[in-house]
Amino acid sequence: MRWLTPILVLALVAPAASATVRVETGPDGRKVISNIGSVAGRRAPSLGRAIPPQTLEPLVTSLAARHRLDPRLVHAVIRVESGYNPRAISSKGAIGLMQLMPATARELDIDDPFDPAQNIAGGTRYLRSLLDRFQGSLELALAGYNAGPEAVRRFGGVPPFAETRTYVERVLRDYRDDKTYSLARGGAARVGRQVHVRRDPSGRRVLTTAAGN
């Protein structure tokens, strides 16, 4: 089978007409060659299949409530991050539904980031910590989720990275279902529907786009 080697090499180095060829290592150690494009700039789900969002509804609702998040926001992050593919691996090594970096997963005591329950538990906990760090600013929290909180601190707002700005816009557009959302050059945000912080009957704070008390 040695005659296959030159062909494989040519396949890897030849430019693709419409997509970039990727070579990634799956969780079982196998090498996977694909031309699947990235999601939100750096996301490249390549292994496994997407699962129906409704199957995650009880889990997302429970974990969102635990961390005082709107379940719709959690779903928006999952859609943009992985497209509901629990086996997704990004080109930078982020893993699972909410695309946790291995170091972040370890800090969050996540044993198996490919497990949907553990991944969403870690992702929602991390997102909550970012919202608390940035005084409830959803734009800054999402920017920190994508580029890291230190990048947000260093630039004093949403970092001027095309990938990060696109990511924030996509998540917020999905969450608010408002196509008028965009980031201004200076890092401010224009939104069609404002996000409010409300308290639920138990006294916990939640994010919502619904007006009123």
Backbone torsions as a table, in degrees:
resi	resn	phi	psi	omega
1	MET	NA	9.8	-176.8
2	ARG	-64.7	-23.5	-178.8
3	TRP	-67.4	-13.3	178.6
4	LEU	-77.8	-21.6	-174.0
5	THR	-58.1	-50.4	179.2
6	PRO	-59.0	-35.9	-179.4
7	ILE	-66.2	-42.1	179.1
8	LEU	-63.5	-41.3	179.0
9	VAL	-61.8	-45.9	179.5
10	LEU	-61.8	-37.6	-179.4
11	ALA	-65.1	-31.5	-177.3
12	LEU	-81.8	-32.4	-175.4
13	VAL	-95.4	-19.2	-178.5
14	ALA	-69.2	138.5	179.8
15	PRO	-70.4	137.7	178.8
16	ALA	-86.7	148.9	-176.5
17	ALA	-74.3	-35.9	-173.6
18	SER	-130.3	-4.5	-178.7
19	ALA	-156.1	163.1	179.3
20	THR	-94.2	132.0	177.4
21	VAL	-76.7	132.3	-179.6
22	ARG	-119.8	143.7	172.4
23	VAL	-118.6	116.7	-177.3
24	GLU	-130.4	156.1	177.7
25	THR	-101.9	123.2	-179.1
26	GLY	-79.9	172.2	-178.8
27	PRO	-62.2	-21.0	177.7
28	ASP	-92.9	5.5	177.1
29	GLY	90.7	-4.1	-179.1
30	ARG	-79.0	145.3	175.1
31	LYS	-84.0	132.7	-179.2
32	VAL	-122.6	125.7	177.4
33	ILE	-104.7	126.1	-178.9
34	SER	-148.0	164.6	174.7
35	ASN	-119.8	31.9	179.4
36	ILE	-74.4	129.8	179.8
37	GLY	-72.7	168.3	-178.0
38	SER	-86.0	161.7	175.9
39	VAL	-110.5	131.9	179.3
40	ALA	56.6	33.0	173.6
41	GLY	95.3	-48.9	-174.8
42	ARG	-122.5	-6.3	-176.6
43	ARG	-83.1	133.9	-178.6
44	ALA	-138.5	71.7	176.9
45	PRO	-57.5	125.0	-174.2
46	SER	-135.6	-13.5	-176.3
47	LEU	-123.8	144.7	178.1
48	GLY	75.2	-172.2	-177.9
49	ARG	-128.5	157.2	176.5
50	ALA	-67.6	149.9	177.5
51	ILE	-109.9	151.3	-178.3
52	PRO	-60.0	129.3	-179.1
53	PRO	-54.9	-35.1	-175.9
54	GLN	-64.3	-25.5	178.7
55	THR	-69.6	-20.4	179.6
56	LEU	-94.4	-5.1	-172.4
57	GLU	-56.0	-49.0	179.7
58	PRO	-61.7	-40.0	-179.5
59	LEU	-66.1	-47.4	-179.6
60	VAL	-63.0	-43.9	-179.4
61	THR	-60.9	-43.5	-178.7
62	SER	-66.3	-46.8	-177.6
63	LEU	-72.0	-34.4	176.9
64	ALA	-63.4	-42.3	178.7
65	ALA	-64.0	-40.2	-179.1
66	ARG	-60.6	-36.8	-176.2
67	HIS	-106.8	17.5	174.4
68	ARG	56.8	51.3	178.5
69	LEU	-122.3	154.4	172.2
70	ASP	-76.5	125.1	179.0
71	PRO	-55.0	-32.7	179.2
72	ARG	-65.1	-31.6	176.4
73	LEU	-68.0	-42.1	179.1
74	VAL	-62.5	-43.3	178.1
75	HIS	-62.6	-39.4	179.7
76	ALA	-62.2	-41.9	179.0
77	VAL	-64.3	-44.6	-179.5
78	ILE	-62.4	-43.0	-179.3
79	ARG	-60.5	-45.8	-177.2
80	VAL	-74.4	-38.5	-176.4
81	GLU	-70.3	-47.4	-170.4
82	SER	-134.3	-7.1	-175.6
83	GLY	62.3	30.3	179.7
84	TYR	66.8	26.2	176.0
85	ASN	-97.8	106.7	-176.8
86	PRO	-69.4	-14.2	179.4
87	ARG	-101.2	11.3	-177.3
88	ALA	-62.8	138.5	174.8
89	ILE	-132.3	126.0	-179.1
90	SER	-82.9	169.1	178.2
91	SER	-65.7	-16.9	178.4
92	LYS	-102.9	3.0	175.3
93	GLY	98.4	4.5	176.9
94	ALA	-69.6	147.1	-166.9
95	ILE	-126.6	141.1	165.5
96	GLY	80.5	-168.2	-172.2
97	LEU	-57.7	-45.1	-178.4
98	MET	-105.2	15.3	171.4
99	GLN	50.4	65.9	177.4
100	LEU	-85.7	132.4	172.5
101	MET	-70.4	146.7	-178.2
102	PRO	-52.4	-42.1	-179.1
103	ALA	-64.6	-40.3	178.9
104	THR	-66.0	-41.1	178.6
105	ALA	-60.5	-40.8	178.6
106	ARG	-65.0	-41.6	178.6
107	GLU	-62.6	-29.9	-179.4
108	LEU	-91.4	7.0	180.0
109	ASP	60.0	38.2	176.6
110	ILE	-91.4	116.5	-179.3
111	ASP	-77.7	-39.8	-177.1
112	ASP	-132.8	93.2	-178.5
113	PRO	-67.0	-11.3	175.7
114	PHE	-81.0	-16.3	178.2
115	ASP	-75.7	122.2	-176.1
116	PRO	-54.7	-43.3	-177.5
117	ALA	-63.7	-46.8	180.0
118	GLN	-66.9	-39.9	-177.2
119	ASN	-65.3	-46.6	-179.8
120	ILE	-68.7	-35.8	176.9
121	ALA	-60.6	-43.9	179.4
122	GLY	-70.2	-42.0	-178.2
123	GLY	-65.1	-41.8	179.8
124	THR	-70.2	-36.4	177.6
125	ARG	-64.9	-41.0	-179.8
126	TYR	-68.2	-41.8	179.1
127	LEU	-63.6	-39.8	177.1
128	ARG	-61.5	-42.1	-179.6
129	SER	-64.2	-34.9	178.3
130	LEU	-70.6	-39.5	177.0
131	LEU	-62.7	-40.6	177.8
132	ASP	-66.5	-40.6	-178.7
133	ARG	-64.0	-37.0	-176.6
134	PHE	-104.0	31.1	172.8
135	GLN	52.4	39.8	174.8
136	GLY	83.3	3.7	179.2
137	SER	-74.1	112.7	-178.4
138	LEU	-67.5	-39.2	179.0
139	GLU	-60.2	-46.6	-178.2
140	LEU	-69.9	-36.8	178.5
141	ALA	-63.1	-43.7	178.9
142	LEU	-68.1	-37.4	176.5
143	ALA	-62.6	-40.5	177.7
144	GLY	-67.1	-34.0	178.2
145	TYR	-63.9	-36.4	-177.7
146	ASN	-85.4	-48.0	-172.9
147	ALA	-104.0	-9.8	-176.6
148	GLY	99.3	140.7	-177.3
149	PRO	-63.0	-29.7	180.0
150	GLU	-67.1	-33.5	177.4
151	ALA	-65.9	-39.2	177.6
152	VAL	-64.2	-43.7	179.0
153	ARG	-64.1	-42.4	-176.8
154	ARG	-63.7	-39.1	-178.4
155	PHE	-92.7	-4.6	178.8
156	GLY	67.4	28.4	-178.7
157	GLY	161.4	-162.2	177.9
158	VAL	-62.0	121.6	-178.5
159	PRO	-59.1	149.5	-178.1
160	PRO	-79.8	42.6	178.4
161	PHE	-97.8	129.0	-179.1
162	ALA	-57.2	-40.9	-178.9
163	GLU	-62.3	-45.6	-177.5
164	THR	-66.7	-43.5	179.0
165	ARG	-63.5	-41.2	177.5
166	THR	-63.6	-41.0	-179.5
167	TYR	-61.9	-49.6	-179.3
168	VAL	-60.3	-44.2	179.9
169	GLU	-62.1	-42.1	-177.5
170	ARG	-66.7	-44.0	-179.6
171	VAL	-64.8	-45.6	-178.8
172	LEU	-67.9	-36.4	177.4
173	ARG	-64.1	-42.9	178.8
174	ASP	-65.1	-44.3	-177.7
175	TYR	-65.7	-44.9	-175.5
176	ARG	-92.4	-10.0	-178.7
177	ASP	52.6	46.0	-177.3
178	ASP	-134.6	109.7	-175.6
179	LYS	-76.9	-1.5	179.6
180	THR	-85.8	-4.7	-177.3
181	TYR	-71.4	136.8	172.5
182	SER	-159.6	157.4	177.5
183	LEU	-91.7	131.7	175.7
184	ALA	-74.5	161.3	-176.8
185	ARG	-59.8	-33.4	-177.6
186	GLY	-80.4	-0.9	177.9
187	GLY	99.2	-5.0	176.8
188	ALA	-76.2	168.6	-177.7
189	ALA	-123.3	142.1	171.9
190	ARG	-111.5	124.3	-176.7
191	VAL	-127.5	149.3	178.5
192	GLY	-84.8	-29.9	179.4
193	ARG	-133.0	125.5	-175.7
194	GLN	-77.3	143.9	175.4
195	VAL	-90.2	129.3	-179.0
196	HIS	-110.5	152.1	173.5
197	VAL	-103.6	119.3	-179.5
198	ARG	-123.5	165.5	174.4
199	ARG	-107.8	133.5	178.2
200	ASP	-81.5	177.3	-177.2
201	PRO	-56.3	-24.8	-179.8
202	SER	-88.2	-1.8	178.1
203	GLY	95.6	-1.5	-179.9
204	ARG	-81.4	146.7	178.8
205	ARG	-83.3	138.1	177.3
206	VAL	-134.5	154.4	174.6
207	LEU	-92.7	137.4	178.7
208	THR	-151.5	153.8	174.6
209	THR	-97.9	0.3	-179.3
210	ALA	-79.0	133.3	178.6
211	ALA	-79.4	166.4	177.5
212	GLY	105.6	177.2	-177.3
213	ASN	-85.9	NA	NA
